[in-house]
Amino acid sequence: MSSRNTDKLLAIGPIDLVGRKAEVRLADGYSPLELERAGLTVEKALELGIPVDPARTSGVGANVLRLRRQLASR
C-alpha cells in the first residue's frame, strides 16, 4: 500500500499492520499499548469516546502520535 493510501486511512481512524508485509488496514480501535504510550488508560479513552480494541496487541507509532495530537487539541 502506498504512503498516500496509509495517510488516508490514518485520517479516518486507527490503523493496524497485518502480516509479514505489514499490510495496512483500518483497525476497530486503539490497542491498550497505544493508549498507554499516549498517556491514557482504557477507561479514560472510553470516557472520551475514543474507540478501543482490547484484542489488538500491537502498537503502531502513527496511532500513538494521532492520539497525542487529539489529546493536545482538547
mmCIF file of the N, C-alpha and C atoms, coordinates in Angstrom:
data_MODEL
# 
_entry.id   MODEL 
# 
loop_
_atom_site.group_PDB 
_atom_site.id 
_atom_site.type_symbol 
_atom_site.label_atom_id 
_atom_site.label_alt_id 
_atom_site.label_comp_id 
_atom_site.label_asym_id 
_atom_site.label_entity_id 
_atom_site.label_seq_id 
_atom_site.pdbx_PDB_ins_code 
_atom_site.Cartn_x 
_atom_site.Cartn_y 
_atom_site.Cartn_z 
_atom_site.occupancy 
_atom_site.B_iso_or_equiv 
_atom_site.pdbx_formal_charge 
_atom_site.auth_seq_id 
_atom_site.auth_comp_id 
_atom_site.auth_asym_id 
_atom_site.auth_atom_id 
_atom_site.pdbx_PDB_model_num 
ATOM 1   N N  . MET A 1 1  ? 0.856   -1.172  0.000  1.00 0.00 ? 1  MET A N  1 
ATOM 2   C CA . MET A 1 1  ? 0.000   0.000   0.000  1.00 0.00 ? 1  MET A CA 1 
ATOM 3   C C  . MET A 1 1  ? 0.895   1.226   0.000  1.00 0.00 ? 1  MET A C  1 
ATOM 4   N N  . SER A 1 2  ? 0.533   2.202   -0.753 1.00 0.00 ? 2  SER A N  1 
ATOM 5   C CA . SER A 1 2  ? 1.350   3.403   -0.847 1.00 0.00 ? 2  SER A CA 1 
ATOM 6   C C  . SER A 1 2  ? 1.218   4.252   0.407  1.00 0.00 ? 2  SER A C  1 
ATOM 7   N N  . SER A 1 3  ? 2.189   5.119   0.599  1.00 0.00 ? 3  SER A N  1 
ATOM 8   C CA . SER A 1 3  ? 2.168   6.032   1.739  1.00 0.00 ? 3  SER A CA 1 
ATOM 9   C C  . SER A 1 3  ? 0.939   6.929   1.693  1.00 0.00 ? 3  SER A C  1 
ATOM 10  N N  . ARG A 1 4  ? 0.551   7.322   0.497  1.00 0.00 ? 4  ARG A N  1 
ATOM 11  C CA . ARG A 1 4  ? -0.616  8.189   0.336  1.00 0.00 ? 4  ARG A CA 1 
ATOM 12  C C  . ARG A 1 4  ? -1.879  7.491   0.838  1.00 0.00 ? 4  ARG A C  1 
ATOM 13  N N  . ASN A 1 5  ? -2.035  6.206   0.525  1.00 0.00 ? 5  ASN A N  1 
ATOM 14  C CA . ASN A 1 5  ? -3.205  5.455   0.993  1.00 0.00 ? 5  ASN A CA 1 
ATOM 15  C C  . ASN A 1 5  ? -3.161  5.263   2.506  1.00 0.00 ? 5  ASN A C  1 
ATOM 16  N N  . THR A 1 6  ? -1.972  5.060   3.060  1.00 0.00 ? 6  THR A N  1 
ATOM 17  C CA . THR A 1 6  ? -1.828  4.927   4.507  1.00 0.00 ? 6  THR A CA 1 
ATOM 18  C C  . THR A 1 6  ? -2.255  6.215   5.191  1.00 0.00 ? 6  THR A C  1 
ATOM 19  N N  . ASP A 1 7  ? -1.857  7.357   4.642  1.00 0.00 ? 7  ASP A N  1 
ATOM 20  C CA . ASP A 1 7  ? -2.245  8.650   5.207  1.00 0.00 ? 7  ASP A CA 1 
ATOM 21  C C  . ASP A 1 7  ? -3.755  8.815   5.197  1.00 0.00 ? 7  ASP A C  1 
ATOM 22  N N  . LYS A 1 8  ? -4.414  8.354   4.141  1.00 0.00 ? 8  LYS A N  1 
ATOM 23  C CA . LYS A 1 8  ? -5.877  8.448   4.052  1.00 0.00 ? 8  LYS A CA 1 
ATOM 24  C C  . LYS A 1 8  ? -6.531  7.611   5.149  1.00 0.00 ? 8  LYS A C  1 
ATOM 25  N N  . LEU A 1 9  ? -6.017  6.399   5.376  1.00 0.00 ? 9  LEU A N  1 
ATOM 26  C CA . LEU A 1 9  ? -6.574  5.543   6.429  1.00 0.00 ? 9  LEU A CA 1 
ATOM 27  C C  . LEU A 1 9  ? -6.360  6.169   7.800  1.00 0.00 ? 9  LEU A C  1 
ATOM 28  N N  . LEU A 1 10 ? -5.193  6.741   8.024  1.00 0.00 ? 10 LEU A N  1 
ATOM 29  C CA . LEU A 1 10 ? -4.904  7.371   9.308  1.00 0.00 ? 10 LEU A CA 1 
ATOM 30  C C  . LEU A 1 10 ? -5.845  8.536   9.569  1.00 0.00 ? 10 LEU A C  1 
ATOM 31  N N  . ALA A 1 11 ? -6.241  9.225   8.520  1.00 0.00 ? 11 ALA A N  1 
ATOM 32  C CA . ALA A 1 11 ? -7.156  10.349  8.686  1.00 0.00 ? 11 ALA A CA 1 
ATOM 33  C C  . ALA A 1 11 ? -8.526  9.873   9.150  1.00 0.00 ? 11 ALA A C  1 
ATOM 34  N N  . ILE A 1 12 ? -8.878  8.634   8.832  1.00 0.00 ? 12 ILE A N  1 
ATOM 35  C CA . ILE A 1 12 ? -10.178 8.079   9.208  1.00 0.00 ? 12 ILE A CA 1 
ATOM 36  C C  . ILE A 1 12 ? -10.160 7.562   10.636 1.00 0.00 ? 12 ILE A C  1 
ATOM 37  N N  . GLY A 1 13 ? -9.096  6.868   11.020 1.00 0.00 ? 13 GLY A N  1 
ATOM 38  C CA . GLY A 1 13 ? -9.039  6.281   12.353 1.00 0.00 ? 13 GLY A CA 1 
ATOM 39  C C  . GLY A 1 13 ? -7.782  5.475   12.551 1.00 0.00 ? 13 GLY A C  1 
ATOM 40  N N  . PRO A 1 14 ? -7.741  4.671   13.618 1.00 0.00 ? 14 PRO A N  1 
ATOM 41  C CA . PRO A 1 14 ? -6.543  3.890   13.908 1.00 0.00 ? 14 PRO A CA 1 
ATOM 42  C C  . PRO A 1 14 ? -6.279  2.851   12.824 1.00 0.00 ? 14 PRO A C  1 
ATOM 43  N N  . ILE A 1 15 ? -4.999  2.574   12.592 1.00 0.00 ? 15 ILE A N  1 
ATOM 44  C CA . ILE A 1 15 ? -4.626  1.568   11.609 1.00 0.00 ? 15 ILE A CA 1 
ATOM 45  C C  . ILE A 1 15 ? -3.960  0.404   12.309 1.00 0.00 ? 15 ILE A C  1 
ATOM 46  N N  . ASP A 1 16 ? -3.906  -0.729  11.623 1.00 0.00 ? 16 ASP A N  1 
ATOM 47  C CA . ASP A 1 16 ? -3.229  -1.916  12.117 1.00 0.00 ? 16 ASP A CA 1 
ATOM 48  C C  . ASP A 1 16 ? -2.340  -2.429  11.001 1.00 0.00 ? 16 ASP A C  1 
ATOM 49  N N  . LEU A 1 17 ? -1.205  -2.995  11.353 1.00 0.00 ? 17 LEU A N  1 
ATOM 50  C CA . LEU A 1 17 ? -0.299  -3.589  10.387 1.00 0.00 ? 17 LEU A CA 1 
ATOM 51  C C  . LEU A 1 17 ? -0.440  -5.096  10.508 1.00 0.00 ? 17 LEU A C  1 
ATOM 52  N N  . VAL A 1 18 ? -0.749  -5.746  9.379  1.00 0.00 ? 18 VAL A N  1 
ATOM 53  C CA . VAL A 1 18 ? -1.077  -7.169  9.401  1.00 0.00 ? 18 VAL A CA 1 
ATOM 54  C C  . VAL A 1 18 ? -0.119  -7.947  8.511  1.00 0.00 ? 18 VAL A C  1 
ATOM 55  N N  . GLY A 1 19 ? 0.347   -9.081  9.010  1.00 0.00 ? 19 GLY A N  1 
ATOM 56  C CA . GLY A 1 19 ? 1.148   -9.993  8.207  1.00 0.00 ? 19 GLY A CA 1 
ATOM 57  C C  . GLY A 1 19 ? 2.601   -9.580  8.065  1.00 0.00 ? 19 GLY A C  1 
ATOM 58  N N  . ARG A 1 20 ? 3.336   -10.420 7.345  1.00 0.00 ? 20 ARG A N  1 
ATOM 59  C CA . ARG A 1 20 ? 4.772   -10.207 7.169  1.00 0.00 ? 20 ARG A CA 1 
ATOM 60  C C  . ARG A 1 20 ? 5.083   -8.969  6.348  1.00 0.00 ? 20 ARG A C  1 
ATOM 61  N N  . LYS A 1 21 ? 4.222   -8.650  5.420  1.00 0.00 ? 21 LYS A N  1 
ATOM 62  C CA . LYS A 1 21 ? 4.468   -7.489  4.572  1.00 0.00 ? 21 LYS A CA 1 
ATOM 63  C C  . LYS A 1 21 ? 3.859   -6.225  5.159  1.00 0.00 ? 21 LYS A C  1 
ATOM 64  N N  . ALA A 1 22 ? 3.388   -6.314  6.386  1.00 0.00 ? 22 ALA A N  1 
ATOM 65  C CA . ALA A 1 22 ? 2.808   -5.175  7.101  1.00 0.00 ? 22 ALA A CA 1 
ATOM 66  C C  . ALA A 1 22 ? 1.732   -4.491  6.274  1.00 0.00 ? 22 ALA A C  1 
ATOM 67  N N  . GLU A 1 23 ? 0.758   -5.282  5.855  1.00 0.00 ? 23 GLU A N  1 
ATOM 68  C CA . GLU A 1 23 ? -0.392  -4.719  5.152  1.00 0.00 ? 23 GLU A CA 1 
ATOM 69  C C  . GLU A 1 23 ? -1.122  -3.772  6.095  1.00 0.00 ? 23 GLU A C  1 
ATOM 70  N N  . VAL A 1 24 ? -1.468  -2.609  5.614  1.00 0.00 ? 24 VAL A N  1 
ATOM 71  C CA . VAL A 1 24 ? -2.138  -1.609  6.438  1.00 0.00 ? 24 VAL A CA 1 
ATOM 72  C C  . VAL A 1 24 ? -3.639  -1.742  6.253  1.00 0.00 ? 24 VAL A C  1 
ATOM 73  N N  . ARG A 1 25 ? -4.355  -1.804  7.379  1.00 0.00 ? 25 ARG A N  1 
ATOM 74  C CA . ARG A 1 25 ? -5.817  -1.841  7.313  1.00 0.00 ? 25 ARG A CA 1 
ATOM 75  C C  . ARG A 1 25 ? -6.385  -0.991  8.444  1.00 0.00 ? 25 ARG A C  1 
ATOM 76  N N  . LEU A 1 26 ? -7.614  -0.609  8.298  1.00 0.00 ? 26 LEU A N  1 
ATOM 77  C CA . LEU A 1 26 ? -8.292  0.170   9.322  1.00 0.00 ? 26 LEU A CA 1 
ATOM 78  C C  . LEU A 1 26 ? -8.602  -0.739  10.508 1.00 0.00 ? 26 LEU A C  1 
ATOM 79  N N  . ALA A 1 27 ? -8.268  -0.294  11.706 1.00 0.00 ? 27 ALA A N  1 
ATOM 80  C CA . ALA A 1 27 ? -8.500  -1.082  12.922 1.00 0.00 ? 27 ALA A CA 1 
ATOM 81  C C  . ALA A 1 27 ? -9.829  -0.685  13.557 1.00 0.00 ? 27 ALA A C  1 
ATOM 82  N N  . ASP A 1 28 ? -10.353 -1.566  14.394 1.00 0.00 ? 28 ASP A N  1 
ATOM 83  C CA . ASP A 1 28 ? -11.612 -1.293  15.097 1.00 0.00 ? 28 ASP A CA 1 
ATOM 84  C C  . ASP A 1 28 ? -11.426 -0.261  16.203 1.00 0.00 ? 28 ASP A C  1 
ATOM 85  N N  . GLY A 1 29 ? -10.218 -0.142  16.712 1.00 0.00 ? 29 GLY A N  1 
ATOM 86  C CA . GLY A 1 29 ? -9.939  0.807   17.792 1.00 0.00 ? 29 GLY A CA 1 
ATOM 87  C C  . GLY A 1 29 ? -8.466  0.793   18.115 1.00 0.00 ? 29 GLY A C  1 
ATOM 88  N N  . TYR A 1 30 ? -8.079  1.590   19.088 1.00 0.00 ? 30 TYR A N  1 
ATOM 89  C CA . TYR A 1 30 ? -6.683  1.662   19.514 1.00 0.00 ? 30 TYR A CA 1 
ATOM 90  C C  . TYR A 1 30 ? -6.379  0.531   20.477 1.00 0.00 ? 30 TYR A C  1 
ATOM 91  N N  . SER A 1 31 ? -5.170  0.019   20.408 1.00 0.00 ? 31 SER A N  1 
ATOM 92  C CA . SER A 1 31 ? -4.772  -1.058  21.317 1.00 0.00 ? 31 SER A CA 1 
ATOM 93  C C  . SER A 1 31 ? -4.458  -0.478  22.699 1.00 0.00 ? 31 SER A C  1 
ATOM 94  N N  . PRO A 1 32 ? -4.565  -1.302  23.736 1.00 0.00 ? 32 PRO A N  1 
ATOM 95  C CA . PRO A 1 32 ? -4.190  -0.833  25.074 1.00 0.00 ? 32 PRO A CA 1 
ATOM 96  C C  . PRO A 1 32 ? -2.751  -0.316  25.122 1.00 0.00 ? 32 PRO A C  1 
ATOM 97  N N  . LEU A 1 33 ? -1.855  -0.920  24.359 1.00 0.00 ? 33 LEU A N  1 
ATOM 98  C CA . LEU A 1 33 ? -0.463  -0.469  24.316 1.00 0.00 ? 33 LEU A CA 1 
ATOM 99  C C  . LEU A 1 33 ? -0.362  0.935   23.726 1.00 0.00 ? 33 LEU A C  1 
ATOM 100 N N  . GLU A 1 34 ? -1.086  1.202   22.657 1.00 0.00 ? 34 GLU A N  1 
ATOM 101 C CA . GLU A 1 34 ? -1.076  2.540   22.050 1.00 0.00 ? 34 GLU A CA 1 
ATOM 102 C C  . GLU A 1 34 ? -1.634  3.581   23.013 1.00 0.00 ? 34 GLU A C  1 
ATOM 103 N N  . LEU A 1 35 ? -2.701  3.219   23.704 1.00 0.00 ? 35 LEU A N  1 
ATOM 104 C CA . LEU A 1 35 ? -3.287  4.139   24.679 1.00 0.00 ? 35 LEU A CA 1 
ATOM 105 C C  . LEU A 1 35 ? -2.291  4.451   25.790 1.00 0.00 ? 35 LEU A C  1 
ATOM 106 N N  . GLU A 1 36 ? -1.627  3.416   26.293 1.00 0.00 ? 36 GLU A N  1 
ATOM 107 C CA . GLU A 1 36 ? -0.647  3.602   27.366 1.00 0.00 ? 36 GLU A CA 1 
ATOM 108 C C  . GLU A 1 36 ? 0.490   4.515   26.906 1.00 0.00 ? 36 GLU A C  1 
ATOM 109 N N  . ARG A 1 37 ? 0.986   4.284   25.695 1.00 0.00 ? 37 ARG A N  1 
ATOM 110 C CA . ARG A 1 37 ? 2.083   5.105   25.177 1.00 0.00 ? 37 ARG A CA 1 
ATOM 111 C C  . ARG A 1 37 ? 1.658   6.556   24.951 1.00 0.00 ? 37 ARG A C  1 
ATOM 112 N N  . ALA A 1 38 ? 0.373   6.782   24.761 1.00 0.00 ? 38 ALA A N  1 
ATOM 113 C CA . ALA A 1 38 ? -0.138  8.144   24.584 1.00 0.00 ? 38 ALA A CA 1 
ATOM 114 C C  . ALA A 1 38 ? -0.518  8.776   25.922 1.00 0.00 ? 38 ALA A C  1 
ATOM 115 N N  . GLY A 1 39 ? -0.394  8.008   27.006 1.00 0.00 ? 39 GLY A N  1 
ATOM 116 C CA . GLY A 1 39 ? -0.682  8.544   28.333 1.00 0.00 ? 39 GLY A CA 1 
ATOM 117 C C  . GLY A 1 39 ? -2.130  8.392   28.761 1.00 0.00 ? 39 GLY A C  1 
ATOM 118 N N  . LEU A 1 40 ? -2.815  7.415   28.188 1.00 0.00 ? 40 LEU A N  1 
ATOM 119 C CA . LEU A 1 40 ? -4.225  7.180   28.520 1.00 0.00 ? 40 LEU A CA 1 
ATOM 120 C C  . LEU A 1 40 ? -4.431  5.788   29.102 1.00 0.00 ? 40 LEU A C  1 
ATOM 121 N N  . THR A 1 41 ? -5.460  5.658   29.904 1.00 0.00 ? 41 THR A N  1 
ATOM 122 C CA . THR A 1 41 ? -5.911  4.332   30.317 1.00 0.00 ? 41 THR A CA 1 
ATOM 123 C C  . THR A 1 41 ? -7.078  3.944   29.407 1.00 0.00 ? 41 THR A C  1 
ATOM 124 N N  . VAL A 1 42 ? -7.398  2.676   29.402 1.00 0.00 ? 42 VAL A N  1 
ATOM 125 C CA . VAL A 1 42 ? -8.543  2.213   28.611 1.00 0.00 ? 42 VAL A CA 1 
ATOM 126 C C  . VAL A 1 42 ? -9.816  2.905   29.103 1.00 0.00 ? 42 VAL A C  1 
ATOM 127 N N  . GLU A 1 43 ? -9.959  3.015   30.416 1.00 0.00 ? 43 GLU A N  1 
ATOM 128 C CA . GLU A 1 43 ? -11.161 3.624   30.988 1.00 0.00 ? 43 GLU A CA 1 
ATOM 129 C C  . GLU A 1 43 ? -11.302 5.089   30.566 1.00 0.00 ? 43 GLU A C  1 
ATOM 130 N N  . LYS A 1 44 ? -10.197 5.842   30.617 1.00 0.00 ? 44 LYS A N  1 
ATOM 131 C CA . LYS A 1 44 ? -10.236 7.264   30.244 1.00 0.00 ? 44 LYS A CA 1 
ATOM 132 C C  . LYS A 1 44 ? -10.542 7.412   28.757 1.00 0.00 ? 44 LYS A C  1 
ATOM 133 N N  . ALA A 1 45 ? -9.965  6.539   27.933 1.00 0.00 ? 45 ALA A N  1 
ATOM 134 C CA . ALA A 1 45 ? -10.227 6.590   26.493 1.00 0.00 ? 45 ALA A CA 1 
ATOM 135 C C  . ALA A 1 45 ? -11.713 6.371   26.217 1.00 0.00 ? 45 ALA A C  1 
ATOM 136 N N  . LEU A 1 46 ? -12.309 5.422   26.903 1.00 0.00 ? 46 LEU A N  1 
ATOM 137 C CA . LEU A 1 46 ? -13.735 5.162   26.710 1.00 0.00 ? 46 LEU A CA 1 
ATOM 138 C C  . LEU A 1 46 ? -14.573 6.346   27.165 1.00 0.00 ? 46 LEU A C  1 
ATOM 139 N N  . GLU A 1 47 ? -14.177 6.990   28.274 1.00 0.00 ? 47 GLU A N  1 
ATOM 140 C CA . GLU A 1 47 ? -14.883 8.187   28.740 1.00 0.00 ? 47 GLU A CA 1 
ATOM 141 C C  . GLU A 1 47 ? -14.837 9.296   27.696 1.00 0.00 ? 47 GLU A C  1 
ATOM 142 N N  . LEU A 1 48 ? -13.700 9.399   26.990 1.00 0.00 ? 48 LEU A N  1 
ATOM 143 C CA . LEU A 1 48 ? -13.515 10.439  25.978 1.00 0.00 ? 48 LEU A CA 1 
ATOM 144 C C  . LEU A 1 48 ? -14.112 10.069  24.621 1.00 0.00 ? 48 LEU A C  1 
ATOM 145 N N  . GLY A 1 49 ? -14.650 8.854   24.515 1.00 0.00 ? 49 GLY A N  1 
ATOM 146 C CA . GLY A 1 49 ? -15.254 8.422   23.250 1.00 0.00 ? 49 GLY A CA 1 
ATOM 147 C C  . GLY A 1 49 ? -14.245 7.935   22.234 1.00 0.00 ? 49 GLY A C  1 
ATOM 148 N N  . ILE A 1 50 ? -13.063 7.564   22.688 1.00 0.00 ? 50 ILE A N  1 
ATOM 149 C CA . ILE A 1 50 ? -12.019 7.051   21.801 1.00 0.00 ? 50 ILE A CA 1 
ATOM 150 C C  . ILE A 1 50 ? -12.219 5.546   21.666 1.00 0.00 ? 50 ILE A C  1 
ATOM 151 N N  . PRO A 1 51 ? -12.271 5.031   20.423 1.00 0.00 ? 51 PRO A N  1 
ATOM 152 C CA . PRO A 1 51 ? -12.503 3.593   20.235 1.00 0.00 ? 51 PRO A CA 1 
ATOM 153 C C  . PRO A 1 51 ? -11.314 2.762   20.729 1.00 0.00 ? 51 PRO A C  1 
ATOM 154 N N  . VAL A 1 52 ? -11.627 1.688   21.416 1.00 0.00 ? 52 VAL A N  1 
ATOM 155 C CA . VAL A 1 52 ? -10.613 0.798   21.984 1.00 0.00 ? 52 VAL A CA 1 
ATOM 156 C C  . VAL A 1 52 ? -10.850 -0.613  21.468 1.00 0.00 ? 52 VAL A C  1 
ATOM 157 N N  . ASP A 1 53 ? -9.767  -1.279  21.059 1.00 0.00 ? 53 ASP A N  1 
ATOM 158 C CA . ASP A 1 53 ? -9.847  -2.669  20.630 1.00 0.00 ? 53 ASP A CA 1 
ATOM 159 C C  . ASP A 1 53 ? -8.924  -3.485  21.530 1.00 0.00 ? 53 ASP A C  1 
ATOM 160 N N  . PRO A 1 54 ? -9.460  -4.039  22.633 1.00 0.00 ? 54 PRO A N  1 
ATOM 161 C CA . PRO A 1 54 ? -8.620  -4.769  23.577 1.00 0.00 ? 54 PRO A CA 1 
ATOM 162 C C  . PRO A 1 54 ? -7.983  -6.027  22.991 1.00 0.00 ? 54 PRO A C  1 
ATOM 163 N N  . ALA A 1 55 ? -8.481  -6.509  21.861 1.00 0.00 ? 55 ALA A N  1 
ATOM 164 C CA . ALA A 1 55 ? -7.915  -7.704  21.248 1.00 0.00 ? 55 ALA A CA 1 
ATOM 165 C C  . ALA A 1 55 ? -6.605  -7.402  20.511 1.00 0.00 ? 55 ALA A C  1 
ATOM 166 N N  . ARG A 1 56 ? -6.400  -6.150  20.137 1.00 0.00 ? 56 ARG A N  1 
ATOM 167 C CA . ARG A 1 56 ? -5.158  -5.779  19.446 1.00 0.00 ? 56 ARG A CA 1 
ATOM 168 C C  . ARG A 1 56 ? -4.025  -5.684  20.457 1.00 0.00 ? 56 ARG A C  1 
ATOM 169 N N  . THR A 1 57 ? -2.871  -6.235  20.093 1.00 0.00 ? 57 THR A N  1 
ATOM 170 C CA . THR A 1 57 ? -1.720  -6.196  20.987 1.00 0.00 ? 57 THR A CA 1 
ATOM 171 C C  . THR A 1 57 ? -0.575  -5.379  20.405 1.00 0.00 ? 57 THR A C  1 
ATOM 172 N N  . SER A 1 58 ? -0.688  -4.987  19.148 1.00 0.00 ? 58 SER A N  1 
ATOM 173 C CA . SER A 1 58 ? 0.398   -4.242  18.521 1.00 0.00 ? 58 SER A CA 1 
ATOM 174 C C  . SER A 1 58 ? 0.324   -2.766  18.875 1.00 0.00 ? 58 SER A C  1 
ATOM 175 N N  . GLY A 1 59 ? 1.438   -2.103  18.675 1.00 0.00 ? 59 GLY A N  1 
ATOM 176 C CA . GLY A 1 59 ? 1.496   -0.667  18.897 1.00 0.00 ? 59 GLY A CA 1 
ATOM 177 C C  . GLY A 1 59 ? 2.039   0.004   17.648 1.00 0.00 ? 59 GLY A C  1 
ATOM 178 N N  . VAL A 1 60 ? 1.211   0.735   16.954 1.00 0.00 ? 60 VAL A N  1 
ATOM 179 C CA . VAL A 1 60 ? 1.618   1.434   15.733 1.00 0.00 ? 60 VAL A CA 1 
ATOM 180 C C  . VAL A 1 60 ? 1.941   2.875   16.118 1.00 0.00 ? 60 VAL A C  1 
ATOM 181 N N  . GLY A 1 61 ? 3.163   3.285   15.836 1.00 0.00 ? 61 GLY A N  1 
ATOM 182 C CA . GLY A 1 61 ? 3.616   4.613   16.220 1.00 0.00 ? 61 GLY A CA 1 
ATOM 183 C C  . GLY A 1 61 ? 2.733   5.729   15.695 1.00 0.00 ? 61 GLY A C  1 
ATOM 184 N N  . ALA A 1 62 ? 2.231   5.576   14.471 1.00 0.00 ? 62 ALA A N  1 
ATOM 185 C CA . ALA A 1 62 ? 1.370   6.606   13.891 1.00 0.00 ? 62 ALA A CA 1 
ATOM 186 C C  . ALA A 1 62 ? 0.080   6.767   14.696 1.00 0.00 ? 62 ALA A C  1 
ATOM 187 N N  . ASN A 1 63 ? -0.418  5.673   15.246 1.00 0.00 ? 63 ASN A N  1 
ATOM 188 C CA . ASN A 1 63 ? -1.627  5.748   16.070 1.00 0.00 ? 63 ASN A CA 1 
ATOM 189 C C  . ASN A 1 63 ? -1.345  6.492   17.379 1.00 0.00 ? 63 ASN A C  1 
ATOM 190 N N  . VAL A 1 64 ? -0.187  6.253   17.957 1.00 0.00 ? 64 VAL A N  1 
ATOM 191 C CA . VAL A 1 64 ? 0.188   6.928   19.203 1.00 0.00 ? 64 VAL A CA 1 
ATOM 192 C C  . VAL A 1 64 ? 0.290   8.436   18.959 1.00 0.00 ? 64 VAL A C  1 
ATOM 193 N N  . LEU A 1 65 ? 0.937   8.808   17.870 1.00 0.00 ? 65 LEU A N  1 
ATOM 194 C CA . LEU A 1 65 ? 1.057   10.233  17.535 1.00 0.00 ? 65 LEU A CA 1 
ATOM 195 C C  . LEU A 1 65 ? -0.304  10.861  17.309 1.00 0.00 ? 65 LEU A C  1 
ATOM 196 N N  . ARG A 1 66 ? -1.183  10.141  16.640 1.00 0.00 ? 66 ARG A N  1 
ATOM 197 C CA . ARG A 1 66 ? -2.528  10.656  16.385 1.00 0.00 ? 66 ARG A CA 1 
ATOM 198 C C  . ARG A 1 66 ? -3.290  10.873  17.694 1.00 0.00 ? 66 ARG A C  1 
ATOM 199 N N  . LEU A 1 67 ? -3.171  9.924   18.606 1.00 0.00 ? 67 LEU A N  1 
ATOM 200 C CA . LEU A 1 67 ? -3.812  10.064  19.910 1.00 0.00 ? 67 LEU A CA 1 
ATOM 201 C C  . LEU A 1 67 ? -3.276  11.277  20.675 1.00 0.00 ? 67 LEU A C  1 
ATOM 202 N N  . ARG A 1 68 ? -1.956  11.443  20.660 1.00 0.00 ? 68 ARG A N  1 
ATOM 203 C CA . ARG A 1 68 ? -1.345  12.581  21.359 1.00 0.00 ? 68 ARG A CA 1 
ATOM 204 C C  . ARG A 1 68 ? -1.831  13.899  20.783 1.00 0.00 ? 68 ARG A C  1 
ATOM 205 N N  . ARG A 1 69 ? -1.951  13.971  19.447 1.00 0.00 ? 69 ARG A N  1 
ATOM 206 C CA . ARG A 1 69 ? -2.474  15.201  18.818 1.00 0.00 ? 69 ARG A CA 1 
ATOM 207 C C  . ARG A 1 69 ? -3.910  15.453  19.215 1.00 0.00 ? 69 ARG A C  1 
ATOM 208 N N  . GLN A 1 70 ? -4.731  14.392  19.257 1.00 0.00 ? 70 GLN A N  1 
ATOM 209 C CA . GLN A 1 70 ? -6.131  14.545  19.654 1.00 0.00 ? 70 GLN A CA 1 
ATOM 210 C C  . GLN A 1 70 ? -6.228  15.057  21.081 1.00 0.00 ? 70 GLN A C  1 
ATOM 211 N N  . LEU A 1 71 ? -5.405  14.538  21.971 1.00 0.00 ? 71 LEU A N  1 
ATOM 212 C CA . LEU A 1 71 ? -5.433  14.961  23.371 1.00 0.00 ? 71 LEU A CA 1 
ATOM 213 C C  . LEU A 1 71 ? -4.964  16.404  23.516 1.00 0.00 ? 71 LEU A C  1 
ATOM 214 N N  . ALA A 1 72 ? -3.974  16.786  22.753 1.00 0.00 ? 72 ALA A N  1 
ATOM 215 C CA . ALA A 1 72 ? -3.454  18.156  22.829 1.00 0.00 ? 72 ALA A CA 1 
ATOM 216 C C  . ALA A 1 72 ? -4.463  19.173  22.324 1.00 0.00 ? 72 ALA A C  1 
ATOM 217 N N  . SER A 1 73 ? -5.331  18.767  21.413 1.00 0.00 ? 73 SER A N  1 
ATOM 218 C CA . SER A 1 73 ? -6.304  19.701  20.834 1.00 0.00 ? 73 SER A CA 1 
ATOM 219 C C  . SER A 1 73 ? -7.560  19.833  21.677 1.00 0.00 ? 73 SER A C  1 
ATOM 220 N N  . ARG A 1 74 ? -7.687  19.057  22.726 1.00 0.00 ? 74 ARG A N  1 
ATOM 221 C CA . ARG A 1 74 ? -8.882  19.121  23.594 1.00 0.00 ? 74 ARG A CA 1 
ATOM 222 C C  . ARG A 1 74 ? -8.750  20.183  24.631 1.00 0.00 ? 74 ARG A C  1 
# 
